Amino acid sequence: MAAVRTFHHAGFAADDLVAAKGSRRVSVCLPARDEAATVGEIVAAVHRTLVIGTPLVDEILVLDDHSTDATAQVAAGAGARVVGAGDVAPEFGDEPGKGQALWKTVLASTGDLIVWCDADLRDFDPAFITGLLGPLLTEPEIQFVKGFYERPETRGRPGGGRVTELLARPALALLHPALAAMVQPLSGEYAARRSLVEGLPFVEGYGVDIGLLLDALAAVGLKGLAQVDLGARFHRNRSLAELSIQATEVLHTILDRAGVVDLPDAVVLDRPAAGPARVRIGERPAPCSVDTYQRRTA
């Protein structure tokens, strides 16, 4: 079986990528909810190094997903264009969630290439952006690029990746073996050609990352995918109560894409230490099918 192509971020220099970019536009998109503590440093680093220093990135878009802190103000002050989630396609509702926010970044951004990055990263390195863009700008066949990284221990606790290692990667090995070698299938750092993702549905909630990966595989095959070693990634660890909701949404998406029928679109997750949580599963349609998007891109 063919293996997914793997690169290292150090193999791509920003100056070389500018030359390869040509007339294409690049958008860096960060969905953010209550990330005032970290989003400013990320935006400032991208703006300083890849907008002003080396003109690789044309747009930094922060999709403010119903923040109650100063996320929007901090991001705008650092150089981002900030768009409120409620201002994008309000006809589809205004529920918060990662999948909904990512979907809205496609509707709101303008780049031919889109790079997504989580807004809760600490010690952010602009090489995350150049690493993810590298295969798209230098390998015409590649359409979708996933980042992977080490997650060092913090304060004596494991560095994370529990849902990845205990659920996602085993499930992919069983049900979608072509992706068994993907190191971080749930990574929030990835990039794609707009021409691909505008035609894909976006799973709501935390199933979106694995959903896009599986749908990209179905659309362009393994030859169109790549993964890039981004080094180390530092961000906050979530509680088991939070991760159980994420795991439910990820498992539902993997099973659905494997053809399992009659999956419920909502489930009550009984969490002994945190109480019950109702988990609803839904999808947003492919952006290219949305009227406002069609009018903007016509």
C-alpha positions in Angstrom: 0.0 0.0 0.0 1.3 3.5 -0.9 2.3 5.7 2.1 1.3 9.3 2.6 4.1 11.6 1.6 6.0 13.1 4.6 8.0 16.4 4.7 9.8 18.4 7.4 9.1 22.1 7.9 12.8 22.9 7.7 12.8 21.9 4.0 10.9 25.0 3.0 12.3 28.5 3.1 9.9 31.4 3.0 11.8 33.2 0.3 11.7 30.1 -1.9 8.0 29.8 -1.3 7.4 33.4 -2.4 9.0 32.6 -5.7 6.9 29.5 -6.1 3.7 31.2 -5.1 3.4 33.4 -8.1 0.1 35.3 -8.3 -1.7 32.9 -5.9 -3.1 34.4 -2.7 -2.5 32.8 0.7 -4.9 33.1 3.7 -4.0 32.1 7.2 -7.2 31.4 9.2 -7.5 31.1 12.9 -10.9 30.1 14.4 -10.8 31.5 18.0 -13.0 31.5 21.0 -11.8 33.2 24.2 -8.2 33.0 23.1 -7.1 36.5 24.0 -4.1 35.1 25.9 -2.5 33.5 22.8 -4.0 34.7 19.6 -2.2 38.1 19.6 1.3 36.5 19.6 0.4 34.1 16.8 -1.1 36.9 14.6 1.8 39.2 15.3 4.4 36.6 14.5 2.8 35.8 11.1 2.3 39.4 10.3 5.8 40.4 11.2 7.6 37.5 9.4 5.3 36.4 6.6 3.4 39.6 5.7 5.9 42.4 6.3 9.2 40.5 6.4 8.7 38.1 3.5 5.5 38.7 1.5 4.2 35.1 1.6 0.8 35.6 3.4 -1.8 37.9 1.9 -4.4 37.7 4.6 -4.6 36.8 8.3 -8.2 36.1 9.2 -9.4 35.5 12.8 -12.9 34.1 13.0 -14.1 35.2 16.4 -16.4 32.4 17.5 -18.6 34.1 20.1 -15.7 35.1 22.4 -16.5 36.7 25.8 -13.0 38.1 26.3 -10.9 40.5 24.2 -10.0 38.0 21.5 -11.3 40.2 18.7 -9.5 43.4 19.9 -6.2 41.6 20.5 -6.2 39.9 17.1 -7.1 43.1 15.3 -4.4 45.0 17.1 -1.8 42.4 16.1 -2.7 42.7 12.4 -5.5 40.3 11.7 -8.8 40.9 9.9 -11.4 39.9 12.4 -14.8 38.6 11.4 -17.5 37.7 13.9 -19.0 34.2 13.5 -22.5 35.7 13.6 -21.7 37.9 10.6 -21.0 35.0 8.2 -23.9 33.1 6.6 -26.3 33.9 9.4 -29.0 32.1 7.5 -27.4 28.8 8.5 -27.7 29.7 12.2 -25.2 31.0 14.7 -24.2 28.1 16.9 -20.6 28.1 18.1 -18.3 25.2 17.4 -15.0 24.4 15.7 -16.5 22.9 12.6 -18.9 25.8 12.1 -16.1 28.3 12.6 -13.7 26.5 10.1 -16.6 26.4 7.6 -17.1 30.2 8.0 -13.4 30.9 7.4 -13.7 29.4 3.9 -16.7 31.7 3.2 -15.0 34.8 4.6 -11.4 34.3 3.4 -10.0 35.1 -0.1 -6.9 33.0 -0.5 -6.3 30.4 -3.2 -4.5 28.4 -0.5 -5.8 28.3 3.0 -3.8 27.5 6.1 -5.6 26.8 9.4 -4.0 27.1 12.8 -5.4 26.7 16.3 -5.4 29.9 18.2 -4.4 28.5 21.6 -0.8 27.7 20.7 2.1 28.9 22.9 5.6 29.5 21.6 4.2 29.7 18.1 6.7 29.4 15.2 6.0 30.9 11.8 7.6 27.7 10.4 4.3 26.1 11.0 2.9 28.2 8.2 5.8 27.8 5.8 5.9 24.1 6.5 2.2 23.6 5.7 2.4 25.7 2.6 5.6 24.1 1.2 4.1 21.0 -0.3 1.1 22.9 -1.8 3.4 25.4 -3.5 6.1 23.0 -4.7 4.2 19.8 -5.5 1.3 20.4 -7.9 -0.3 17.0 -7.2 -0.7 17.7 -3.4 -4.0 19.2 -2.4 -4.3 18.8 1.4 -1.5 18.9 4.0 -1.7 17.9 7.6 0.8 19.0 10.3 2.2 16.7 13.0 4.4 17.5 16.0 5.7 16.4 19.3 3.5 17.4 22.3 6.0 17.7 25.2 5.0 17.1 28.8 3.9 20.1 30.8 4.0 20.4 34.6 4.7 16.7 34.9 1.6 15.6 32.9 1.4 14.0 29.5 1.4 16.5 26.7 -1.8 15.4 25.1 -2.9 13.5 22.1 -5.1 11.1 24.1 -8.0 11.1 21.7 -5.6 10.7 18.8 -3.7 7.7 20.2 -6.6 5.9 22.0 -9.3 6.5 19.4 -8.5 8.2 16.1 -5.4 6.3 15.0 -6.7 2.8 16.0 -10.0 3.5 14.3 -8.3 4.7 11.1 -6.1 1.6 11.1 -9.2 -0.6 11.3 -11.6 1.3 9.0 -9.5 3.6 6.8 -6.1 1.9 6.6 -4.8 4.2 3.9 -4.5 6.8 6.6 -2.9 4.6 9.3 0.4 6.3 8.9 -1.0 9.8 9.6 0.8 10.8 12.8 -1.7 13.5 13.9 -5.0 13.0 12.1 -6.7 15.4 14.6 -4.2 18.2 14.2 -5.7 21.6 14.0 -2.8 22.8 11.8 -3.4 22.0 8.1 -3.6 23.6 4.7 -5.4 23.0 1.5 -6.2 24.3 -1.9 -9.5 26.3 -1.9 -10.5 24.4 -5.1 -10.6 21.3 -3.0 -12.2 22.4 0.4 -14.8 24.6 -1.2 -16.4 21.4 -2.5 -16.3 19.4 0.8 -18.9 19.4 3.6 -17.7 20.5 7.1 -18.7 18.4 10.1 -19.8 20.5 12.9 -17.9 20.5 16.2 -14.7 18.5 16.8 -15.3 16.0 14.0 -14.3 18.6 11.4 -10.6 17.9 11.4 -10.9 14.1 10.7 -13.9 14.7 8.5 -11.9 17.0 6.1 -9.0 14.5 6.1 -11.3 11.6 5.2 -13.2 13.6 2.6 -10.0 14.9 1.0 -8.8 11.3 0.7 -12.0 10.3 -1.0 -11.8 13.3 -3.4 -8.1 13.3 -4.4 -6.7 10.0 -3.2 -3.6 9.4 -1.1 -1.4 10.9 -3.8 -3.1 14.3 -3.1 -2.3 14.2 0.6 0.8 15.0 2.6 1.9 15.5 6.2 4.6 17.8 7.5 6.7 17.5 10.7 6.2 20.9 12.5 8.5 20.1 15.4 7.0 20.8 18.8 3.6 22.2 19.7 2.6 23.6 23.0 -1.0 24.3 24.0 -3.4 23.8 26.9 -4.5 20.3 27.7 -8.2 19.7 28.0 -10.0 17.8 30.8 -11.2 14.2 30.2 -14.8 15.6 30.4 -14.1 17.8 27.5 -12.2 15.2 25.6 -15.1 12.7 25.9 -17.3 15.0 23.9 -14.5 15.4 21.3 -14.0 11.7 21.1 -17.7 11.1 20.5 -17.8 13.5 17.6 -14.6 12.1 16.1 -15.8 8.5 16.4 -19.1 9.4 14.8 -17.3 11.0 11.9 -15.0 8.1 11.3 -17.8 5.6 11.4 -20.0 7.7 9.1 -17.2 8.0 6.5 -16.7 4.2 6.7 -20.3 3.7 5.6 -21.9 2.7 9.0 -25.6 3.5 8.6 -28.3 4.6 11.1 -25.9 6.5 13.3 -27.8 8.8 15.6 -27.4 12.6 15.0 -27.5 13.2 18.8 -26.5 11.3 21.9 -26.5 11.9 25.6 -23.0 11.2 26.9 -23.0 10.1 30.5 -19.9 11.5 32.2 -19.7 10.2 35.8 -17.4 13.0 37.0 -19.0 15.9 35.1 -22.7 15.0 34.4 -24.5 14.2 31.2 -23.7 16.1 28.0 -25.9 16.1 24.9 -23.7 15.8 21.8 -25.3 16.7 18.5 -23.7 15.7 15.2 -24.4 17.8 12.1 -22.7 19.0 8.9 -22.5 22.3 7.0 -22.8 22.0 3.3 -19.9 22.4 0.9 -19.1 26.2 0.7 -19.5 26.2 -3.1 -23.2 25.4 -2.7 -23.9 28.4 -0.5 -25.5 31.3 -2.4 -23.5 34.1 -0.9 -20.3 32.2 -1.6 -21.3 31.6 -5.2 -22.1 35.3 -5.7 -18.7 36.3 -4.2 -16.6 33.9 -6.2 -18.5 34.3 -9.5 
